[in-house]
Structures are given as C-alpha cells and as structure tokens.
Amino acid sequence: MQQPSKDPLHGKTLETILNELVVHFGWGELGYRIRINCFLDNPSVSSSLKFLRKTPWARKKVEDLYIAHCCK
C-alpha cells in the first residue's frame, strides 16, 4: 500500500494553484506579493499561465506563496 504524498502540490495543476491564489488574494494583492507584469497589467489566468509555464523562477514564487498561505 502506498503512503500518501507529503508534497502539498501533489495532484495540483498550476491552473488550480493560480485560481486558488486569485480567489484568496485577488489580482491586486497577488501582484503586490509577486511583482510580475502578468499579475499587475490587465491580469488573466490565461496570460499568467503562459508566462508561469515559461518562467521557472516565477512559477516557484507562485508555488511557494500557495504553500505558505493556502495549504494550512
């Protein structure tokens, strides 16, 4: 029998993580906490996902914020 994963991101897609952060913080606060243009200038889930999938450092910041605030 397999042990359940201790990784809080296990089974979460980037889209799910982003949507939960937007619900939790809103675009304005999200852009304040992670200073990237796709959160600050005409934000959308679609454009943010495109950027985050191409930019590992930004994706890590989003995942870290999610773990710190939404996985409690």
C-alpha positions, -999 to +999 in steps of 0.1 A: +000+000+000+014+034-010+019+062+015+001+094+007+023+121-007+036+148+018+041+172-011+013+199-007+014+205-045+008+168-053-021+165-077-025+202-081-022+218-115-006+252-120-040+264-131-057+252-099-029+268-078-033+301-096-071+301-094-070+294-056-044+323-051-066+347-071-096+338-050-076+340-018-057+373-025-072+389-056-051+401-085-040+433-068-026+416-037-011+388-058+007+414-079+019+432-048+033+400-033+048+387-066+059+416-087+054+403-122+036+421-150+011+394-158-004+400-123-002+438-125-012+448-160-045+435-173-042+402-155-059+370-166-054+333-157-046+325-194-018+351-198-004+343-164-003+306-171+016+312-203+042+333-185+045+310-155+050+279-177+079+295-194+095+311-163+106+287-136+116+314-111+081+330-113+064+296-110+084+288-079+074+321-063+037+312-070+041+277-057+059+289-026+031+315-019+005+288-024+022+265+001+027+293+027-009+306+026-033+281+011-021+248+025-027+253+062 
